[in-house]
């Protein structure tokens, strides 16, 4: 399917912003957003100010095309027809369940598009659906709320457990929590309710609890979770034996039986990696617990666990390339909504990168594509593109497409992307700063350069 002539100039010179805007239009039409709100919200009600309007304003801020919610509102005040106070009232009371459902539904749609393009990455564990679980604490906000102004501590607006599919690079679920100080494990019950048979859950030791491990096993799923000795009890069944080397060290395996307080038992394996280099915590070995079948090699399991850092990269991208943790939003529900909007945009970028992988090859995109340059072009071109191409053209071009048709359009645009414009430039290892000399608080740069010239 070819796009109309109105898109021609942007599709030729700046295809990436067209891909992002078209994907957003396809997945996040106003009717769909308002339907999510209507079906999910328990306390708020449908009012003159639609949920889709608040979401559109937040998209502009998170994508860095506007500096703040107030700036976004001011730029579109004529079409909103309510006061800015009404916008903030709606935003500050958005229920976390609405934000979570927005992420879940759009991730399902995006997954279908990526698979239509065959843009997935190679499976970490062939034959299994892998899910990587981790927590993200939102950064402290400014002390804007009246109750915060006299407090010294940084106000924490909330946190969330996040689930990443490493094959599509989509964040498939977010479990928001308004209490930024509570223990991450307190949110695990929400994750347990969504467990599906056949999944493999990879997580750090903070999530290694008997309850979580047994719930995963009872749901006919599998875990690859780093051992936390204080939170889980097991007994060894056989000797530990060496099975080879992974990228990070020598790998050992031992059969164990995980026990709980109710007489339950899980037959499992304890995989130990004796590391070539210490971890940040100074550990020279790590222990991974898994109930995967014996035919899944322990080295493959150790390598899969190592990929847990993929989700840390996602958090880094949400913070640096997008403005998903807006420090002016003091109310937890508003801050969590901003984070979830950031997740949706991150997923849109994952769809775009999947089309680039399908068009140009996996290695070229995963190794060489700079997320920073991609995000910079999108935010830089966005305003001009939205003026040049009215909203009705986006609706007509993308709204009614099937997943297969959208995949074809994205592949067509991806082939026009000039990859050298978005090339990574990795720097070498940082050198230690030299010892500074002199007592004067200021120096003349011109004189120093003149001295260098004289030495030459």
N, C-alpha and C positions, 0 to 999 in steps of 0.2 A: 504493500500500500504506500502510495506517494503522498507527501504533504502538499497542501495548496501553495500557490506562488507567494502568498503573504509571508510564509515562513522561509522562503528560499534563501535570503541573504544571511539570516541568522543560522540556518541549518548548514550553510556552506562555511561561514567564517567562525561561528561559535556554537557548534552543535551540542556541547555539554549542557549549557543552560536550557536549551530547547528540550533535551532529554529529561532533565529534572522537572521542568515546569509541566511537560506533557504527562509524565508519570504521576505527579501530584494531582493534576486535573483528572486523570483516569481513576485514581484510587480515593481521592478526597473531595468529591463533589459535595456541594453544600447539602444536598438532600441526604447523602450518605452520612455525613457528619451529624446532622440533626437527628437522623434515625438512631445513631449510636447513643446520643444523649437521651432521647426519648425512651429507649428500651432499657437503659442502664441506670440513669439517675433515680435515686430514691427520695431525696429531700428537695432538690431544686425542681422547678417546673419550667415548661416551655413558656417563654415570655416574648415581649417585643424584641428583645435583643437575642438573636439566635446564637446557639453554640458555635455554629460555623463561622460567624463573624468574629467571635473571640479567638477561635482557632486561627483564622486568617491573620489577625493582628499578631498573634504569638509567633506564627511562622516567619513573619517579616523580621521580628526581633532575633529569633534563634538563628536564622539564616544570615544575620548581620546586614540585611538590606535597610533596616531602620535601627536607630540607637536605643530605643526604649518603647514600651507600650504606649506611652503618651505621644511620642513622635509618630508612631504608626497610626494611632487614632487621629492625630491632627492632620495627617496626610490624606485620610479617607473620611473625614468628619461629615461631609455632605451626604455620603451614602449610608452612614450608620444611624443617624437620626435619634440617638440617645446621648446623654451626657457622658463624659469620661468617667465620672463617679460611678455611673451604672455599669460601665465596662469593668472597672476594678471590683465592684461588688460581685459581679457574676464570676469574675476570675478567681477572687479570693475564696469563694465558696464551692468551686467545682469539686465534686466528689472524686477521690482517688480512683474509685472503681471505673469512672468514665474515662479517665486518662489511661488506665490499664487496658480497657476494652478497645480503645482507639489503637493502641499498639498491636494488640492481638489480631484484630480483624484486618488491619492493613498488612501485617506480616503474612497472613494466610494468602492474601491476594498477590503480594509480591513474590511469594514462593512459587506460585503457579507460573508467573511470567518468567522467572529465572530458569525454571525447568523446561519451559517451552523453548528457550534460547539455548539450552544445554550449556548454561554458563556456570554450573556448579564447579567447585574445587574438588580434587580427588578426596574420597572418603578417608577419614582418619582410621576407622575400623570398618573395612568393607563388610557389608551385610547388616550394619547396625546404624540406627539413627542416633547420632551423638548430640548431647546437650551440655553446654558448659555453663555452670552456675557460679555467680559471684555477686558480692554486694557492692553498692556504690553509695557513699555518704556525700550528700550535696554540700558544697562549700559554704562556709559561713556567709551570712548576708550582712548588709549594712544595718545599723541600729535605727531604722526608720520608724518602727512601731513605737508608740508612746511608752509601752511597758519595757522596752529594751534600751531606752536611751540612757538610763542611769547604770546599766550593767556593763561590766568590763569584758566579760567573756564573749567570744564570737557566737552569734545566734545561729544554730543549726536548723535549717528549715525542713529536714527530713532525710530519708534514705530510701533505697529500693534494692530488692534482689532482682537480678537481671539474668535472662537465659539467652544464650547465643547458639545458633546453629552454625558450626564452623565450616560446613560444606557450602552454604549459600551466603555466609557472612551476614545473615539477618538476625536481629534481636527479636526473638519470637514472643517473648513475654516479659513484662515488668510487674513486680509485686511491690507497690509503693507503701511506705510507712511514714506517717506524719511525725513520729517521735524520732528525732535525730540522735537521741542518746541511747535508745533501746538496743539490746543485743540482736545482731542479725538473725540468730537462730530462732528468735521469737516469731519471725515471719515465715519460717519453714512450713508451717501447717498449710499455708496457702499454696505453696509449691506441691506439697503432698497430694492435695485435692486434684491437681492437674496431671498427675503421673499417668503415663500411657505405657501399655505393655511393649516390650521390645526396645525401649530407649536405653541408652547408656549415658549416665550422668557423671560428668567430670567436675570435681570441685576440690577446693583447698581444705586443709585440716579443720578450719573453723566450722565446717559443715559435717564433720565426722562425728555423728552422734548415733547411739544405738537405735533411737527412734527412726531417724532418717534412713539408715541402712536397712532396717527391717521393713519399713514401709516400701522402699524401692523394691526389695526382694518379693514382698507380698503382692506387689502390682506386676509381677513377672517382668521387671526391668532389671537393669544392671548398674553397678556403681564402680567408678574408678576414682577413689577419694583418698587423699593423703591421711595417714593415720594421726589421730590425736589420742595419745595413750590415756589421758584423763577422762575421756568421754566415751570410750568403747572398751569392752572386755572380751578377750578371746583366749583360746588355748591352742598351742601348736600341736600339729598332728604328726609331722615328719621333720626330717632334717632340712636345713637350708642348703641349697645347692646353686652353684654358679651356672648361668644359662647363656652368658655372652656379654657383649657390650652394646650400649646405646650411644647416641651422640654425646651424652653428658657424663657417662661413666660405666663402670662394670655393674651388671645386673644379676641379682640373686632372687631365688623364689623359694617359698615355704608354704606348705598347706596349713590352714588354720580352721578353727571353728569359732565363729562369732556368737557370743551368748548375750541374752538379755535377762531381765529380772523375772520374767514369766516362764522361764524354761524353754524359750525359743532358741533355735540354733540355725545358723547359716553356714554352709560349707563354702569356704572362700580361700583365696590365696593372698599371701603377704609378699609383695614384690619390693625388694630393696635395691636402690641405686646408690652405689658408692661413688660419689661425685668426684670429678677431676678438679673442680674448683668449688670453694665454699659458696653457700647461698648468702643472701644479704644478712640473714640472721646468724651466720657463722656455722651452719650445719654442713657436715661433710658427707652425710648420707640422708636419704629420705625413704620413707616406707609408705607404700601405696597398697590399699586394701581393695580387692575386687572379687566379685562373684561371677565374672565372665567365664564361659566354658573353657575347658582345658585346651581346646583347639585354637583359641586365640593366644598367640605367642606372648610371653611376658615382655619381651623387648618391644613389641608393637604397643602393648599397654603402657609401658614406660614412656614411649615416644608420644602416645596420645595424651598422656597426662601433661607432658611438657608443653603441649599446644594450648594448655589452659591460659597461657599468657595472651592468646588471641583476644580474649575479652578485655584484658587490660589495655591493649592497643585500641579497642573500640572506645573505652572510657576516655582514653587520651585524645582520640579524634573528636569525641563529643565536646571535650573541654577546649581544645585548641582550634579546630577547624570550624566549630559551631559555638554559639553562645547558649549552651543548654543549661548552664547554672547561673542564672541572672541574679546578681547580688543585690539588686534593688527590690526584689520580690520577697518581702519578709514573711508573708503568710505561707504556711507549709503547703496548702493545697495549690496555691498559685505557683510556687516553686516546683512542685512535683509535676504539675501540668506542663510547665516549661521544659522540664527534663524529658517528659514523654514526647513532646513535640520534637525535641532534639533527636530522640530515638527514631521517630518516624522519618525525619529527614535523613538520618544516618542510613536507614533502611532503603530510602529512595536512592541514595548514593551507592548502596550495595547492589541495587538493581542495575544502575548505570554501569558500575564496574563489572558486573556479570556480563553485560552486553559487550563491553570492551574485551573481556577475556574470550568471549565467543568469537569476536571479530578479529582479534590480534594475537591471541594465544595467552595461556595462563602465565607463563614465566615472564613475559614482557610486561604484563600489568602488575603482577604481584611484586616483582623485584624493582621495577623502574618507575611506576606511576606515583607521583607526589600528591598526597591528599591535600596538602596545603595549597598547591597551585590550582588544583581542581576547584576547591572551595573559594579561592580568591577570584577566579574567573566568574564563577556563578554569581557571587555577591556583587561583583563589579558590573556585570552585564545586565543584571536582573531588572533594575529600574527602567533603563532605556528600552529593553525588550518589551516590558509590559506596557510602555507608552506606544511603541511602534506596532505591537500586535494586540488589539483589543481582546477583552476577556471572551467575547462571543466566538472568536475564531478558535481559541483553545477548546472551548466547549464543543464546537462543531467537529473539530479535528480528532479529539481524544476521548470524549465522554462515552461514546457508544462502542468503542473498540472492545473486542474480546481479548482475552489474555494472549492468544496466539497472534492476533493482529498487532497488538501493542509490541509484542516481542519482535515482530518483523520490522516495525517502524524504528525501534531502538537499535536493531542490528544495522539497518540502513544508515542511521545517523552515526553509529559507532564507527563505521568504516570511513567516515569523513573526518574523524578526529585526528589531528596531527599530533601524535604522541610526544615528539621532542619538546613541544611547548610545556609539557607537564612532567619533565624528566626530574627524577630525584638527583640531589647532589649531596651524597653522604659525606660527612666530614670525618677526618681521622680521630684518633683518641686525643682527648684534651691534654694539653701540656700543663704541668703544674705552674702556677703564676710565679714569676721571678720575684726575688726580694727587692723591695723598693728602697731607694736611697734619697738623701736630701732632707732638709728640715723646713724649707720654705713651703707655705701652703699653696702657692701658685707658681707656675713656671710658664715661660714663653715658648710655645711650640715652634715659632719661627726661628728662635735662637738655637733650639735643640737641633732642628733640621739643618741649620747653617753649620753647626759643629760637625754633623754627620758628613756634609759635603766637603768640609775642610779636611776631615780624616781621609776621605777618598783621594 
